[in-house]
Amino acid sequence: MQRLYQQYRSRGDIHGLYEIREAALAWVNRSNAAQNTNWETSGPDLRIVVARCAVPLTVKWTDPSRHAPGRTGVDVVCSRSVNPQYGKKWDVFVPVYRRKGRA
């Protein structure tokens, strides 16, 4: 899956889906280690285009009512983009699912 996102790195005023996926993956891995859980992420929708973020990305569990009810995921959040013409801030939903074969 990582190889698929390699081609979607940040460039110019566009924040890359690769970096968004990596932020979500790192957060999910830290959460798994801290809470002894087994979540995995597949990555954001490849059709998403967002402005480059001017500050470090943050990640949080998604409010289920905001995206796809019944789907579990995290939001990768940018609180300030480099070009407000494309939006001052944004968040990208990244689905997560339970890894099989682990308690």
RAHU-V300679 format. One record per backbone hydrogen bond with DSSP energy under -0.5 kcal/mol. CO is the residue of the C=O (numbers start at 1). NH is the residue of the N-H. Records with the same first field share a line. If there is no record, write none. Layout:
CO->NH ; NH
This chain:
1->5
2->6
3->7
4->7
5->8
8->17 ; 18
11->14
13->52
14->11
15->50
16->20
17->21
18->22
19->23
20->24
21->25
22->26
23->27
24->28
25->29
26->30
27->31
28->32
29->33
30->34
31->35
32->36 ; 37
38->99
40->97
45->48
50->15
52->82
58->77
60->75
62->64
63->66 ; 67
67->69
68->71
72->96
73->62
74->76 ; 94
75->60 ; 77
76->92
77->58 ; 79
78->90
80->54 ; 55
83->86
84->87
88->81
90->78
92->76
94->74
95->42 ; 43
97->40
99->102
